[in-house]
Amino acid sequence: MPNAKRYSIYSILLSATCLTASPVLAQSSDVDSRLDRLEALVGALIERMDAKEGAVSSDDSAAATQAQEAIRETRALADRTAAVEAKTTAVEEKVAAQGDLTNGFNVGKTRVTYGGYVKIDAISQRTSGGQVPSASIVRDFLIPGAIPVGGTASGFDTDFSARQTRFILKTDTDVGDSHKLSSHIELDFMVTDGGDERVSNSYAPRVRQAFITFDNWLFGQAWSTFQDVGALPEALDFIGPTPGTVFNRQPMVRYTNGGLQIAVEQPETTVTDNSGARIIIGDDAIPDIVARYNHEGDFGHLTIAGMGRFLRVKPDDFGLISDSAFGYGVSVSGELKIGEKDDLRFMATAGEGLGRYIGVNIVNDAALRADGSITPIATYSGFIAFRHFWTDKLRSTLSGSYFKADNPVTLTTGLVTDQSWNVFGNLIYSPVPPLDIGIEYMFAERELEDGASGNLQKVQVSAKYKF
């Protein structure tokens, strides 16, 4: 009989080992509950044996002790298994935060990812105020300040281009749990010299963005903190609502804490002289300073940004006096969700001395007085755009934008831009999510201070593959 009791206890021990040897099949809490039941079972079995046959033999006592010790060891194993599971979960969460491991590749402690898009555009446009030269960038996308005025109307000119094609290289380096170090390099082929349309159509790549981020800090060239890129509507044109939007990329140092951003950015003063010509001074000493707050929610997002800048000229620029002036501006923008997929996007900006930030520098920051001093030029601009999904694969955007300048015409002459506006509408089809095929119509107009005006009409067909 002692052997039978011993075998029973060994059977219980074997069961405990089988039940807990595979942590993959059971959670740690389930293992604990099973061990509790096994301990109770061993104790109850010994009590029943004692009651039936008297005192338990020394061999049986030793077997029971071994069984209980085995259970304690198994419980310790379960604890270690739970610790491993916790570490595995932490690693999985870290991987999820950094993105899918199949996206990109590792070089030492650095993960490298690659993205961008390939885009082909077919653009046919006409201008009422003069012919746009074949090599002009105005043939590739809307630049309001360059719409011809005062000339003879042209017929429709058609160009094909893949210059907007873009690629982005990103890195994330593991520097420990308490820090995050990343980089971003972005190139395209717009606004660069290169081959011709006769043979090669070759264009040199250019740097769009190149920056480093370390925790909350950004160092390098990026979209100006004064611009809300997320508010830009979907357009086939390179920018879209150009007359009404802030549009600027430049070197900076930016600090971000939640929705708050504060940045010092590259200064650059552009001046209009008494012939209406643009002069880029290059004498700036104090960076442009931007503060911005972003608020996001289920409704979409809202952004407000403010800027202060010091415009400056020196005596050796014009052989006159040295002078500086304060420029400032405020911009409010956002994206509001409407229904399940539709959205409304907008921006409104006003200030003095903002010239180069608005609509690809439609007007300059300041005007030059006869004594060499400068006076900031006031500007007002904005856009609104509505996007509607007709189906899951078919959508449209309708947008309108406006720009107005308060030029001191006694200093700038009447040959500078007074106002500009545009409207566009498109239809975009995505047979599969990474591929967009669309058509867009745009009408834009520019008017000078003396009342002369010119317009541009454009039809654009595009195909874009995002990766």
LONUZA-319968 format. One record per residue (C-alpha): residue in three letters; residue number from 1; x, y, z. Coordinates in nm, 3 decimals. Example, Ala and Ser with C-alpha at 12.3 -4.5 7.8 and 13.67 -1.06 7.14 Angstrom:
 resn resi      xx      yy      zz
  ALA    1   1.230  -0.450   0.780
  SER    2   1.367  -0.106   0.714
***
This chain:
 resn resi      xx      yy      zz
  MET    1   0.000   0.000   0.000
  PRO    2   0.280   0.253   0.065
  ASN    3   0.396   0.197  -0.292
  ALA    4   0.045   0.266  -0.420
  LYS    5   0.031   0.591  -0.225
  ARG    6   0.374   0.683  -0.354
  TYR    7   0.270   0.610  -0.711
  SER    8  -0.040   0.823  -0.665
  ILE    9   0.168   1.115  -0.545
  TYR   10   0.413   1.068  -0.836
  SER   11   0.117   1.067  -1.074
  ILE   12   0.006   1.400  -0.932
  LEU   13   0.361   1.534  -0.972
  LEU   14   0.369   1.418  -1.336
  SER   15   0.033   1.583  -1.400
  ALA   16   0.160   1.911  -1.251
  THR   17   0.463   1.902  -1.480
  CYS   18   0.253   1.831  -1.792
  LEU   19   0.004   2.101  -1.709
  THR   20   0.266   2.371  -1.668
  ALA   21   0.548   2.270  -1.904
  SER   22   0.402   2.458  -2.203
  PRO   23   0.343   2.827  -2.120
  VAL   24   0.237   2.887  -2.477
  LEU   25  -0.084   2.692  -2.407
  ALA   26  -0.183   2.873  -2.088
  GLN   27  -0.162   3.219  -1.938
  SER   28   0.034   3.263  -1.611
  SER   29  -0.285   3.329  -1.411
  ASP   30  -0.431   2.999  -1.538
  VAL   31  -0.111   2.815  -1.439
  ASP   32  -0.130   2.958  -1.085
  SER   33  -0.488   2.841  -1.040
  ARG   34  -0.397   2.489  -1.158
  LEU   35  -0.104   2.471  -0.916
  ASP   36  -0.329   2.578  -0.629
  ARG   37  -0.569   2.296  -0.711
  LEU   38  -0.282   2.044  -0.731
  GLU   39  -0.148   2.143  -0.387
  ALA   40  -0.493   2.104  -0.238
  LEU   41  -0.529   1.766  -0.410
  VAL   42  -0.197   1.636  -0.266
  GLY   43  -0.294   1.743   0.085
  ALA   44  -0.642   1.586   0.061
  LEU   45  -0.499   1.258  -0.071
  ILE   46  -0.254   1.227   0.220
  GLU   47  -0.533   1.298   0.470
  ARG   48  -0.750   1.024   0.317
  MET   49  -0.461   0.777   0.329
  ASP   50  -0.387   0.858   0.693
  ALA   51  -0.750   0.819   0.791
  LYS   52  -0.771   0.478   0.625
  GLU   53  -0.441   0.317   0.717
  GLY   54  -0.294   0.517   1.004
  ALA   55   0.019   0.721   0.996
  VAL   56   0.185   0.771   0.663
  SER   57   0.514   0.592   0.623
  SER   58   0.841   0.782   0.599
  ASP   59   0.865   0.686   0.231
  ASP   60   0.518   0.827   0.166
  SER   61   0.602   1.144   0.357
  ALA   62   0.916   1.187   0.150
  ALA   63   0.714   1.137  -0.170
  ALA   64   0.462   1.397  -0.061
  THR   65   0.743   1.638   0.024
  GLN   66   0.898   1.577  -0.318
  ALA   67   0.564   1.641  -0.485
  GLN   68   0.514   1.967  -0.298
  GLU   69   0.872   2.074  -0.380
  ALA   70   0.812   1.993  -0.746
  ILE   71   0.499   2.208  -0.739
  ARG   72   0.695   2.500  -0.589
  GLU   73   0.961   2.461  -0.860
  THR   74   0.690   2.450  -1.124
  ARG   75   0.537   2.767  -0.978
  ALA   76   0.881   2.935  -0.998
  LEU   77   0.904   2.822  -1.361
  ALA   78   0.561   2.973  -1.426
  ASP   79   0.680   3.302  -1.272
  ARG   80   0.985   3.304  -1.498
  THR   81   0.764   3.225  -1.796
  ALA   82   0.539   3.518  -1.708
  ALA   83   0.846   3.745  -1.690
  VAL   84   0.956   3.628  -2.037
  GLU   85   0.606   3.688  -2.170
  ALA   86   0.611   4.041  -2.026
  LYS   87   0.945   4.116  -2.193
  THR   88   0.815   3.971  -2.521
  THR   89   0.507   4.193  -2.499
  ALA   90   0.727   4.498  -2.434
  VAL   91   0.939   4.417  -2.741
  GLU   92   0.625   4.368  -2.953
  GLU   93   0.488   4.704  -2.836
  LYS   94   0.818   4.876  -2.918
  VAL   95   0.818   4.718  -3.264
  ALA   96   0.458   4.828  -3.318
  ALA   97   0.547   5.184  -3.217
  GLN   98   0.834   5.188  -3.468
  GLY   99   0.630   5.031  -3.745
  ASP  100   0.611   4.694  -3.909
  LEU  101   0.949   4.518  -3.923
  THR  102   0.879   4.433  -4.286
  ASN  103   0.883   4.806  -4.365
  GLY  104   1.247   4.888  -4.429
  PHE  105   1.565   4.720  -4.311
  ASN  106   1.818   4.742  -4.029
  VAL  107   2.175   4.867  -4.048
  GLY  108   2.321   4.804  -3.705
  LYS  109   2.097   4.989  -3.459
  THR  110   1.939   5.198  -3.735
  ARG  111   1.617   5.117  -3.920
  VAL  112   1.603   5.255  -4.273
  THR  113   1.273   5.308  -4.456
  TYR  114   1.203   5.434  -4.807
  GLY  115   0.890   5.591  -4.953
  GLY  116   0.751   5.850  -5.191
  TYR  117   0.564   5.837  -5.520
  VAL  118   0.602   5.828  -5.896
  LYS  119   0.381   6.083  -6.074
  ILE  120   0.326   6.161  -6.441
  ASP  121   0.143   6.482  -6.539
  ALA  122  -0.007   6.588  -6.869
  ILE  123  -0.082   6.963  -6.855
  SER  124  -0.252   7.176  -7.119
  GLN  125  -0.290   7.548  -7.038
  ARG  126  -0.348   7.884  -7.195
  THR  127  -0.285   8.238  -7.069
  SER  128  -0.471   8.554  -7.167
  GLY  129  -0.186   8.800  -7.107
  GLY  130   0.104   8.652  -7.299
  GLN  131   0.286   8.335  -7.396
  VAL  132   0.461   8.137  -7.121
  PRO  133   0.809   8.029  -7.247
  SER  134   0.862   7.656  -7.304
  ALA  135   1.127   7.624  -7.031
  SER  136   0.932   7.825  -6.770
  ILE  137   0.840   7.661  -6.441
  VAL  138   0.495   7.822  -6.484
  ARG  139   0.431   7.543  -6.737
  ASP  140   0.464   7.287  -6.452
  PHE  141   0.248   7.438  -6.175
  LEU  142   0.066   7.756  -6.079
  ILE  143   0.280   8.050  -5.965
  PRO  144   0.030   8.339  -5.923
  GLY  145   0.290   8.617  -5.933
  ALA  146   0.413   8.492  -6.274
  ILE  147   0.080   8.481  -6.461
  PRO  148   0.145   8.696  -6.772
  VAL  149  -0.031   9.034  -6.786
  GLY  150  -0.067   9.281  -7.072
  GLY  151   0.037   9.058  -7.362
  THR  152  -0.142   8.865  -7.635
  ALA  153  -0.348   8.560  -7.547
  SER  154  -0.189   8.224  -7.623
  GLY  155  -0.347   7.902  -7.736
  PHE  156  -0.336   7.589  -7.525
  ASP  157   0.018   7.458  -7.473
  THR  158   0.062   7.094  -7.371
  ASP  159   0.348   6.944  -7.169
  PHE  160   0.414   6.602  -7.021
  SER  161   0.632   6.575  -6.711
  ALA  162   0.742   6.332  -6.439
  ARG  163   0.927   6.602  -6.243
  GLN  164   0.701   6.588  -5.939
  THR  165   0.814   6.231  -5.868
  ARG  166   0.942   6.222  -5.511
  PHE  167   1.136   5.988  -5.286
  ILE  168   1.189   5.998  -4.910
  LEU  169   1.455   5.825  -4.702
  LYS  170   1.402   5.797  -4.326
  THR  171   1.610   5.651  -4.046
  ASP  172   1.537   5.569  -3.681
  THR  173   1.832   5.484  -3.456
  ASP  174   1.795   5.296  -3.128
  VAL  175   1.961   5.515  -2.862
  GLY  176   1.789   5.359  -2.561
  ASP  177   1.440   5.366  -2.416
  SER  178   1.459   5.729  -2.302
  HIS  179   1.552   5.894  -2.636
  LYS  180   1.444   5.888  -2.999
  LEU  181   1.675   5.988  -3.287
  SER  182   1.553   6.007  -3.647
  SER  183   1.632   6.167  -3.982
  HIS  184   1.436   6.258  -4.294
  ILE  185   1.571   6.327  -4.645
  GLU  186   1.328   6.414  -4.923
  LEU  187   1.406   6.483  -5.290
  ASP  188   1.215   6.563  -5.608
  PHE  189   1.295   6.715  -5.949
  MET  190   1.087   7.035  -5.954
  VAL  191   1.233   7.383  -6.017
  THR  192   1.571   7.245  -6.128
  ASP  193   1.787   7.268  -6.438
  GLY  194   1.838   6.971  -6.663
  GLY  195   1.772   6.834  -7.008
  ASP  196   1.524   6.949  -7.268
  GLU  197   1.194   6.820  -7.402
  ARG  198   1.354   6.724  -7.735
  VAL  199   1.563   6.426  -7.628
  SER  200   1.634   6.351  -7.263
  ASN  201   1.382   6.531  -7.034
  SER  202   1.646   6.494  -6.762
  TYR  203   1.623   6.701  -6.445
  ALA  204   1.853   6.725  -6.147
  PRO  205   1.716   6.618  -5.807
  ARG  206   1.675   6.886  -5.538
  VAL  207   1.652   6.878  -5.161
  ARG  208   1.298   6.940  -5.039
  GLN  209   1.345   6.849  -4.676
  ALA  210   1.649   6.733  -4.478
  PHE  211   1.624   6.730  -4.099
  ILE  212   1.716   6.548  -3.780
  THR  213   1.478   6.495  -3.489
  PHE  214   1.600   6.420  -3.137
  ASP  215   1.320   6.372  -2.886
  ASN  216   1.118   6.698  -2.908
  TRP  217   1.371   6.885  -3.122
  LEU  218   1.400   6.926  -3.499
  PHE  219   1.715   7.057  -3.670
  GLY  220   1.727   7.110  -4.046
  GLN  221   1.517   7.205  -4.346
  ALA  222   1.146   7.136  -4.323
  TRP  223   0.807   7.295  -4.387
  SER  224   0.788   7.629  -4.210
  THR  225   0.620   7.605  -3.871
  PHE  226   0.398   7.891  -3.995
  GLN  227   0.248   7.660  -4.258
  ASP  228  -0.017   7.397  -4.185
  VAL  229   0.064   7.133  -4.447
  GLY  230  -0.222   6.915  -4.323
  ALA  231  -0.475   7.178  -4.431
  LEU  232  -0.373   7.168  -4.798
  PRO  233  -0.648   7.013  -5.011
  GLU  234  -0.596   6.724  -5.249
  ALA  235  -0.493   6.867  -5.585
  LEU  236  -0.324   6.746  -5.903
  ASP  237  -0.145   7.079  -5.928
  PHE  238   0.180   7.086  -5.732
  ILE  239   0.026   7.313  -5.464
  GLY  240  -0.339   7.380  -5.551
  PRO  241  -0.487   7.685  -5.370
  THR  242  -0.159   7.873  -5.422
  PRO  243  -0.278   8.237  -5.395
  GLY  244  -0.437   8.172  -5.056
  THR  245  -0.187   7.951  -4.877
  VAL  246   0.129   7.990  -4.673
  PHE  247   0.393   7.789  -4.859
  ASN  248   0.753   7.775  -4.744
  ARG  249   1.032   7.528  -4.665
  GLN  250   1.352   7.644  -4.496
  PRO  251   1.620   7.559  -4.236
  MET  252   1.513   7.593  -3.873
  VAL  253   1.537   7.477  -3.514
  ARG  254   1.199   7.371  -3.375
  TYR  255   1.081   7.253  -3.034
  THR  256   0.757   7.055  -3.001
  ASN  257   0.568   6.973  -2.681
  GLY  258   0.230   6.818  -2.744
  GLY  259   0.035   7.059  -2.964
  LEU  260   0.274   7.350  -2.902
  GLN  261   0.557   7.430  -3.144
  ILE  262   0.815   7.709  -3.120
  ALA  263   1.074   7.766  -3.392
  VAL  264   1.350   7.998  -3.509
  GLU  265   1.371   7.989  -3.887
  GLN  266   1.586   8.127  -4.166
  PRO  267   1.542   8.503  -4.220
  GLU  268   1.531   8.651  -4.570
  THR  269   1.406   8.998  -4.668
  THR  270   1.267   9.067  -5.016
  VAL  271   1.217   9.431  -5.116
  THR  272   1.032   9.606  -5.398
  ASP  273   1.221   9.906  -5.540
  ASN  274   1.079  10.214  -5.711
  SER  275   1.064  10.033  -6.048
  GLY  276   0.855   9.747  -5.911
  ALA  277   1.150   9.505  -5.927
  ARG  278   1.232   9.249  -5.658
  ILE  279   1.559   9.282  -5.463
  ILE  280   1.680   9.009  -5.228
  ILE  281   1.892   9.179  -4.964
  GLY  282   2.067   8.900  -4.771
  ASP  283   2.153   9.128  -4.474
  ASP  284   1.923   8.963  -4.219
  ALA  285   2.059   8.921  -3.867
  ILE  286   1.768   8.792  -3.653
  PRO  287   1.582   8.465  -3.732
  ASP  288   1.211   8.461  -3.804
  ILE  289   1.031   8.344  -3.487
  VAL  290   0.718   8.128  -3.507
  ALA  291   0.482   7.996  -3.239
  ARG  292   0.207   7.750  -3.328
  TYR  293  -0.057   7.540  -3.155
  ASN  294  -0.230   7.234  -3.304
  HIS  295  -0.549   7.088  -3.163
  GLU  296  -0.668   6.748  -3.286
  GLY  297  -0.982   6.551  -3.216
  ASP  298  -1.253   6.337  -3.371
  PHE  299  -1.368   6.648  -3.559
  GLY  300  -1.033   6.685  -3.744
  HIS  301  -0.773   6.946  -3.650
  LEU  302  -0.737   7.321  -3.593
  THR  303  -0.412   7.519  -3.605
  ILE  304  -0.321   7.876  -3.513
  ALA  305   0.024   8.016  -3.584
  GLY  306   0.187   8.352  -3.520
  MET  307   0.508   8.497  -3.659
  GLY  308   0.740   8.786  -3.581
  ARG  309   1.028   8.886  -3.810
  PHE  310   1.280   9.168  -3.852
  LEU  311   1.326   9.300  -4.205
  ARG  312   1.661   9.470  -4.269
  VAL  313   1.860   9.667  -4.529
  LYS  314   2.208   9.820  -4.497
  PRO  315   2.368  10.130  -4.653
  ASP  316   2.584   9.937  -4.897
  ASP  317   2.273   9.782  -5.054
  PHE  318   2.156  10.108  -5.211
  GLY  319   2.412  10.364  -5.105
  LEU  320   2.153  10.509  -4.869
  ILE  321   2.064  10.470  -4.501
  SER  322   2.045  10.148  -4.303
  ASP  323   1.699  10.051  -4.180
  SER  324   1.497   9.769  -4.028
  ALA  325   1.126   9.707  -3.978
  PHE  326   0.911   9.461  -3.784
  GLY  327   0.696   9.215  -3.973
  TYR  328   0.427   8.994  -3.823
  GLY  329   0.141   8.764  -3.916
  VAL  330  -0.128   8.529  -3.789
  SER  331  -0.265   8.221  -3.967
  VAL  332  -0.565   8.006  -3.874
  SER  333  -0.621   7.677  -4.057
  GLY  334  -0.763   7.331  -4.024
  GLU  335  -0.941   7.025  -4.153
  LEU  336  -1.298   6.950  -4.042
  LYS  337  -1.442   6.604  -4.098
  ILE  338  -1.787   6.590  -4.253
  GLY  339  -1.967   6.258  -4.238
  GLU  340  -1.774   5.935  -4.268
  LYS  341  -1.511   6.043  -4.526
  ASP  342  -1.570   6.397  -4.654
  ASP  343  -1.379   6.696  -4.521
  LEU  344  -1.359   7.075  -4.534
  ARG  345  -1.015   7.241  -4.532
  PHE  346  -0.935   7.607  -4.490
  MET  347  -0.674   7.871  -4.412
  ALA  348  -0.684   8.245  -4.340
  THR  349  -0.368   8.453  -4.303
  ALA  350  -0.301   8.823  -4.248
  GLY  351  -0.007   9.041  -4.152
  GLU  352   0.264   9.282  -4.260
  GLY  353   0.598   9.181  -4.405
  LEU  354   0.485   8.824  -4.488
  GLY  355   0.540   8.854  -4.865
  ARG  356   0.774   8.562  -4.927
  TYR  357   0.562   8.326  -4.716
  ILE  358   0.240   8.365  -4.917
  GLY  359   0.160   8.208  -5.255
  VAL  360   0.523   8.147  -5.358
  ASN  361   0.622   8.511  -5.286
  ILE  362   0.340   8.683  -5.480
  VAL  363   0.456   9.020  -5.346
  ASN  364   0.762   9.120  -5.146
  ASP  365   0.802   9.177  -4.774
  ALA  366   0.860   9.552  -4.789
  ALA  367   0.884   9.854  -5.018
  LEU  368   1.189  10.082  -5.044
  ARG  369   1.155  10.453  -4.969
  ALA  370   1.362  10.720  -5.144
  ASP  371   1.595  10.759  -4.845
  GLY  372   1.669  10.386  -4.830
  SER  373   1.433  10.300  -4.545
  ILE  374   1.169  10.029  -4.582
  THR  375   0.799   9.992  -4.507
  PRO  376   0.635   9.645  -4.467
  ILE  377   0.364   9.547  -4.714
  ALA  378   0.035   9.422  -4.569
  THR  379  -0.122   9.107  -4.716
  TYR  380  -0.445   8.911  -4.668
  SER  381  -0.506   8.561  -4.803
  GLY  382  -0.706   8.244  -4.758
  PHE  383  -0.863   7.938  -4.916
  ILE  384  -1.142   7.690  -4.860
  ALA  385  -1.176   7.341  -5.008
  PHE  386  -1.436   7.064  -4.986
  ARG  387  -1.357   6.700  -5.063
  HIS  388  -1.637   6.452  -5.132
  PHE  389  -1.615   6.075  -5.178
  TRP  390  -1.859   5.961  -5.443
  THR  391  -1.762   5.599  -5.375
  ASP  392  -1.478   5.427  -5.190
  LYS  393  -1.267   5.461  -5.507
  LEU  394  -1.390   5.790  -5.653
  ARG  395  -1.359   6.136  -5.496
  SER  396  -1.353   6.507  -5.586
  THR  397  -1.216   6.830  -5.440
  LEU  398  -1.353   7.176  -5.512
  SER  399  -1.141   7.469  -5.393
  GLY  400  -1.117   7.848  -5.411
  SER  401  -0.844   8.081  -5.285
  TYR  402  -0.774   8.457  -5.274
  PHE  403  -0.483   8.693  -5.214
  LYS  404  -0.480   9.071  -5.162
  ALA  405  -0.184   9.306  -5.110
  ASP  406  -0.185   9.662  -4.976
  ASN  407   0.108   9.794  -5.178
  PRO  408   0.228  10.154  -5.120
  VAL  409   0.199  10.231  -5.494
  THR  410   0.385  10.562  -5.461
  LEU  411   0.690  10.347  -5.376
  THR  412   0.627  10.030  -5.579
  THR  413   0.453  10.173  -5.891
  GLY  414   0.133  10.023  -6.025
  LEU  415   0.312   9.730  -6.192
  VAL  416   0.310   9.503  -5.888
  THR  417   0.044   9.243  -5.803
  ASP  418  -0.259   9.380  -5.621
  GLN  419  -0.465   9.063  -5.602
  SER  420  -0.483   8.705  -5.729
  TRP  421  -0.730   8.422  -5.702
  ASN  422  -0.796   8.074  -5.836
  VAL  423  -1.054   7.796  -5.836
  PHE  424  -1.011   7.431  -5.925
  GLY  425  -1.205   7.109  -5.924
  ASN  426  -1.092   6.753  -5.981
  LEU  427  -1.207   6.394  -6.008
  ILE  428  -0.968   6.127  -5.877
  TYR  429  -1.011   5.751  -5.914
  SER  430  -0.815   5.495  -5.712
  PRO  431  -0.863   5.144  -5.858
  VAL  432  -0.630   5.018  -5.581
  PRO  433  -0.527   5.224  -5.274
  PRO  434  -0.169   5.316  -5.384
  LEU  435  -0.274   5.433  -5.732
  ASP  436  -0.449   5.762  -5.815
  ILE  437  -0.567   5.857  -6.165
  GLY  438  -0.730   6.199  -6.198
  ILE  439  -0.830   6.498  -6.404
  GLU  440  -0.841   6.860  -6.284
  TYR  441  -0.951   7.197  -6.421
  MET  442  -0.810   7.523  -6.283
  PHE  443  -0.877   7.890  -6.352
  ALA  444  -0.648   8.154  -6.200
  GLU  445  -0.623   8.532  -6.236
  ARG  446  -0.372   8.800  -6.142
  GLU  447  -0.443   9.175  -6.131
  LEU  448  -0.188   9.456  -6.099
  GLU  449  -0.224   9.776  -5.900
  ASP  450  -0.282   9.969  -6.225
  GLY  451  -0.582   9.749  -6.310
  ALA  452  -0.421   9.534  -6.579
  SER  453  -0.493   9.163  -6.544
  GLY  454  -0.429   8.825  -6.695
  ASN  455  -0.568   8.479  -6.642
  LEU  456  -0.458   8.119  -6.678
  GLN  457  -0.670   7.817  -6.761
  LYS  458  -0.532   7.469  -6.711
  VAL  459  -0.645   7.111  -6.764
  GLN  460  -0.428   6.849  -6.596
  VAL  461  -0.439   6.469  -6.611
  SER  462  -0.221   6.278  -6.367
  ALA  463  -0.134   5.926  -6.256
  LYS  464   0.042   5.871  -5.922
  TYR  465   0.166   5.555  -5.752
  LYS  466   0.240   5.603  -5.382
  PHE  467   0.478   5.363  -5.207
***
